[in-house]
Amino acid sequence: MTEKSIQSVDRALAILELFLGSSPELSVKEISLATGLSKSTAHGIIRTLERGGYLQQNPADLKYKLGMKLFRLGNAFAGSLEIGGIARPILRDLADRLKETVHLVVRQQDEAIYVDKVEGPQSLRIYSHVGKRAPWHCTGVAKAILAYQDEDTVDRLLAQAELQPFTKFTITDVDQLREQMRHIRENGFALDNEEIELGLRCVAAPIFDHQGQAVASVSCSIPSLRLDETKLPEVVRTITRAAAGISRGMGYLEQP
């Protein structure tokens, strides 16, 4: 059974696709003629797209062009595709080596998003799934990225975060989180010690791009009973090596 499309969405997409042609700017009249929409209907959709940042008007000639929101979405998409292709075989190898669930998280604007996940052989129901947001303050994958941002970005992201106490171990004090960021930078990896889910620990390491920016992270989630202090160093070594491999694939040159 064919799903019914939503007319207003179809019309908005048709307008955006006009800009894939040779004209970088179009007037309301030109858009109306090209789509077969009345000028009033076209203008209403255009204004909606403009408010959302998907179109912007040139004040000199009142024509419209693509907005910065589409540029940012395109960059996020391209970045995810690039890192996803590089990371996927490394994630599979990680899951095979550690026999546990591993994740890839990328920073997209002000959010840390799970973009890939490889399940280990042992069934484990955990917080994450692809497309879900990772809270900055209590997940290893997000903290591994956050720790390497500039101070202004850290201030802004922590100010925006709800700092929800998911468990009794969740750190919600900003000063404690800043201290934790310092330890992450010193050690090169982040830990989540049952901070988002009781009985679950996570080891994560940052992934750097060709500009030396921490744009993503890789992690392994392990039940606390299976990750004691004797096994932790091995998991840390394995995760940090995997992150370094993905970083090299992204063009990152590690400083001597």
BAVEXNU-589053 format. One record per residue (C-alpha): residue in three letters; y, x, z. Coordinates in Angstrom, 1 decimal. Each point is the difference from the previous one (the first is absolute). Last residue first. Example, Ala and Ser with C-alpha at 12.3 -4.5 7.8 and 13.67 -1.06 7.14 Angstrom:
<pts>
   rest       c2       c1       c3
    SER     -1.1     13.7      7.1
    ALA     -3.4     -1.4      0.7
</pts>
This chain:
<pts>
   rest       c2       c1       c3
    PRO     14.2     54.6     18.5
    GLN      1.5     -3.3     -1.2
    GLU     -2.5     -2.4     -1.5
    LEU      0.7     -0.8     -3.6
    TYR     -0.2     -3.8     -0.6
    GLY     -0.8     -1.1     -3.5
    MET     -1.6     -3.3      0.8
    GLY     -3.5      1.5     -0.4
    ARG      1.0      2.6      2.5
    SER      0.9     -2.8      2.4
    ILE     -3.3     -1.7     -0.5
    GLY     -1.8      3.2      0.9
    ALA      2.2      0.6      3.0
    ALA     -0.8     -3.6      1.2
    ALA     -3.7      0.7     -0.3
    ARG      0.3      3.3      1.9
    THR      1.9     -1.9      2.7
    ILE     -2.6     -2.6      0.3
    THR     -3.0      2.4      0.1
    ARG      1.7      2.3      2.6
    VAL      1.0     -3.0      2.2
    VAL     -3.5     -1.5     -0.2
    GLU     -1.6      3.3      1.1
    PRO      2.5      0.4      2.8
    LEU     -0.7     -3.5      1.3
    LYS     -3.8      0.3      0.3
    THR      0.0      1.7      3.4
    GLU      2.9     -2.1      1.3
    ASP     -1.9     -3.2     -0.6
    LEU      0.1     -2.1     -3.2
    ARG     -3.1     -2.1     -0.2
    LEU      0.6     -2.1      3.1
    SER      3.7     -0.4     -1.0
    PRO     -1.1     -1.7     -3.2
    ILE      1.3      2.0     -3.0
    SER      2.8     -0.5     -2.5
    CYS      0.6      2.9     -2.5
    SER      3.3      0.6     -1.5
    VAL      2.0      1.0     -3.0
    SER      3.8      0.0     -0.2
    ALA      2.8     -0.7     -2.5
    VAL      3.4      1.0     -1.2
    ALA      0.8      3.0      2.3
    GLN      2.6      1.7     -2.2
    GLY     -0.6      3.6     -1.2
    GLN      1.6     -0.6     -3.4
    HIS     -3.4      0.2     -1.7
    ASP     -1.4     -2.7      2.3
    PHE     -1.3      0.4      3.5
    ILE     -2.9     -1.8      1.7
    PRO      0.0     -0.4      3.8
    ALA     -3.1      0.1      2.2
    ALA     -1.7     -2.7      1.9
    VAL     -2.6     -0.3      2.8
    CYS     -0.8     -3.5      1.3
    ARG     -1.5     -1.4      3.1
    LEU     -1.6     -3.4      0.6
    GLY     -1.3     -1.6      3.2
    LEU      3.1     -2.1      0.5
    GLU      2.0     -0.6     -3.1
    ILE      3.6      1.0     -0.8
    GLU      0.5      2.8      2.5
    GLU     -3.7      0.8      0.5
    ASN      0.9      3.7     -0.1
    ASP      1.8      0.2     -3.4
    LEU      0.3      3.7     -0.8
    ALA      2.3      1.9     -2.3
    PHE     -0.5      3.4     -1.8
    GLY      1.8      3.2     -0.8
    ASN      0.0      1.3      3.5
    GLU      3.7      0.9      0.5
    ARG      1.2     -2.9     -2.2
    ILE     -2.2     -2.5      1.8
    HIS      1.1      1.4      3.4
    ARG      3.7     -0.6     -1.0
    MET     -0.8     -3.6     -1.1
    GLN     -1.6     -0.6      3.3
    GLU      3.1      1.0      1.8
    ARG      1.9     -2.5     -2.2
    LEU     -2.4     -2.7      0.9
    GLN      0.4      0.7      3.7
    ASP      3.8     -0.3     -0.4
    VAL     -0.4     -3.3     -2.0
    ASP     -2.1     -1.6      2.7
    THR     -2.6     -2.5     -1.5
    ILE     -3.1      2.2      0.2
    THR     -3.1     -2.2     -0.4
    PHE     -2.7      0.9      2.6
    LYS     -0.2     -3.4      1.6
    THR     -0.6     -1.5     -3.4
    PHE      2.0     -1.5     -2.9
    PRO      3.3      0.6      1.8
    GLN      2.5     -0.9     -2.8
    LEU      2.6      2.7     -0.8
    GLU      1.9     -2.5     -2.1
    ALA      1.0      2.7     -2.5
    GLN      3.5     -0.1     -1.4
    ALA      1.4      2.5      2.5
    LEU     -3.1      2.2     -0.5
    LEU      0.6      0.0     -3.7
    ARG      3.7      0.8      0.3
    ASP     -0.3      2.8      2.5
    VAL     -2.8      1.6     -1.9
    THR      2.0     -0.2     -3.2
    ASP      3.1      1.6      1.7
    GLU     -2.2      2.7      1.5
    ASP     -1.5      1.1     -3.3
    GLN     -3.6     -1.1     -0.8
    TYR     -2.9      2.2      0.9
    ALA     -1.2     -1.9      3.2
    LEU      0.2     -3.3     -1.9
    ILE     -2.8      0.9     -2.4
    ALA     -2.6      1.0      2.6
    LYS      1.2     -2.9      2.2
    ALA     -0.9     -2.5     -2.7
    VAL     -3.5      1.2     -0.4
    GLY     -0.6      0.5      3.7
    THR      1.0     -3.6      0.7
    CYS      2.0     -1.0      3.1
    HIS      3.8      0.4     -0.7
    TRP      0.3     -0.3     -3.8
    PRO     -2.0     -3.2     -0.3
    ALA     -2.4      0.2     -3.0
    ARG      0.7     -2.8     -2.5
    LYS     -2.9     -1.6     -1.8
    GLY     -0.6      0.4     -3.7
    VAL     -3.5      1.4      0.3
    HIS     -1.5     -1.0      3.4
    SER      0.5      1.4      3.5
    TYR     -0.6     -1.5      3.4
    ILE     -3.7      1.0      0.4
    ARG     -3.5     -1.4     -0.5
    LEU     -2.4      2.9     -0.1
    SER     -3.4      0.1     -1.7
    GLN     -1.4      3.5     -0.1
    PRO     -0.4      1.4     -3.5
    GLY      3.7      0.8     -0.1
    GLU      2.4     -2.3     -1.9
    VAL      2.5      1.5     -2.5
    LYS      3.5     -1.4      0.3
    ASP      2.9      0.2     -2.4
    VAL      3.7     -1.1     -0.2
    TYR      0.7     -0.6      3.7
    ILE      3.8     -0.4      0.2
    ALA      2.6      1.8      2.1
    GLU      3.3     -1.8     -0.3
    ASP      3.6      0.8     -0.3
    GLN      0.0      0.9     -3.7
    GLN     -3.7      0.2     -0.9
    ARG     -1.6      2.7      2.1
    VAL     -3.6      0.5     -1.0
    VAL     -3.2     -0.5      2.0
    LEU     -3.5      1.2     -1.0
    HIS     -2.9     -0.9      2.3
    VAL     -3.4      1.2      1.2
    THR     -2.9     -1.9      1.6
    GLU     -2.7      2.2      1.6
    LYS     -3.0      2.1     -1.1
    LEU      2.1      3.1      0.4
    ARG     -1.2      1.8     -3.1
    ASP     -0.6     -3.1     -2.2
    ALA      3.2     -1.7      1.0
    LEU      1.9      3.2     -0.7
    ASP     -1.6      0.5     -3.3
    ARG      0.9     -3.5     -1.0
    LEU      3.6      0.6      1.1
    ILE      0.2      3.2     -2.0
    PRO     -1.2     -1.8     -3.1
    ARG      2.7     -2.6      0.5
    ALA      2.9      2.2      0.9
    ILE      1.1      1.3     -3.4
    GLY     -0.3     -3.4     -1.7
    GLY      1.7     -1.8      2.9
    ILE      2.8      2.6      0.2
    GLU      1.1     -0.7     -3.6
    LEU     -0.5     -3.7      0.1
    SER      1.9     -0.4      3.3
    GLY      2.9      2.1     -1.3
    ALA      0.2     -2.0     -3.2
    PHE      0.0     -3.3      1.9
    ALA      2.6      1.1      2.5
    ASN      2.2      1.4     -2.7
    GLY     -0.2     -3.2     -2.0
    LEU      0.8     -2.1      3.1
    ARG      3.0      2.2      0.6
    PHE      1.3     -0.3     -3.5
    LEU     -0.7     -3.8      0.0
    LYS      2.2     -0.3      3.2
    MET      2.7      2.2     -1.7
    GLY      1.0     -2.8     -2.3
    LEU     -0.8     -0.5     -3.7
    LYS      3.0     -0.9     -2.2
    TYR      2.3     -3.0     -0.3
    LYS      3.2     -0.5     -2.1
    LEU      3.3     -0.9      1.6
    ASP      1.8      2.5     -2.4
    ALA      1.8      2.3      2.5
    PRO     -1.6     -1.4      3.2
    ASN     -3.5      1.0     -1.1
    GLN     -2.3     -2.4      1.7
    GLN     -3.1      1.0      1.9
    LEU     -3.6     -1.2     -0.3
    TYR     -3.0      0.4      2.3
    GLY      2.2      0.3      3.1
    GLY     -1.2     -3.2      1.6
    ARG      3.4     -1.6     -0.4
    GLU      0.0      1.0     -3.7
    LEU     -3.4     -1.5     -0.6
    THR      1.3     -3.3      1.5
    ARG      3.2      0.2     -2.1
    ILE     -2.1      0.6     -3.1
    ILE     -2.2     -3.0      0.7
    GLY      3.1     -2.3      0.4
    HIS      1.6      1.5     -3.2
    ALA     -3.1     -0.6     -2.1
    THR     -0.2     -3.7      1.2
    SER      3.7     -0.5     -0.7
    LYS     -0.1      1.7     -3.4
    SER     -3.0     -2.1     -1.1
    LEU     -3.2      2.0     -0.3
    GLY     -1.5      1.0     -3.4
    THR     -0.8      3.4      1.3
    ALA      2.0      2.1     -2.5
    LEU      2.8     -2.5     -0.5
    SER      0.6     -0.4      3.8
    ILE     -0.2      3.8      0.6
    GLU      2.5      0.6     -2.7
    LYS      2.3     -2.7      1.4
    VAL     -0.3      1.4      3.5
    SER      1.0      3.4     -1.3
    LEU     -2.4      2.9     -0.4
    GLU      0.1      3.7      0.9
    PRO     -2.6      2.7     -0.7
    SER     -0.7     -1.4     -3.4
    SER     -3.0      1.7     -1.8
    GLY     -2.7     -2.1      1.5
    LEU     -1.5      0.2      3.5
    PHE      3.1     -1.8      1.2
    LEU     -1.3     -3.2     -1.4
    GLU     -3.0      0.3      2.4
    LEU      2.3     -0.8      2.9
    ILE      0.9     -3.4     -1.6
    ALA     -3.6     -0.9     -0.7
    LEU     -0.9      0.9      3.6
    ALA      2.7     -2.4      1.3
    ARG     -1.3     -2.7     -2.3
    ASP     -3.6      0.4      1.1
    VAL      1.1     -0.1      3.6
    SER      1.9     -3.2     -0.5
    GLN     -2.9     -1.5     -1.8
    ILE     -2.7      0.7      2.6
    SER     -3.3      0.6     -1.9
    LYS     -3.0     -2.3      0.3
    GLU     -3.2      1.8      0.6
    THR     -2.6     -0.3     -2.8
    MET     -3.3     -1.5      1.0
</pts>
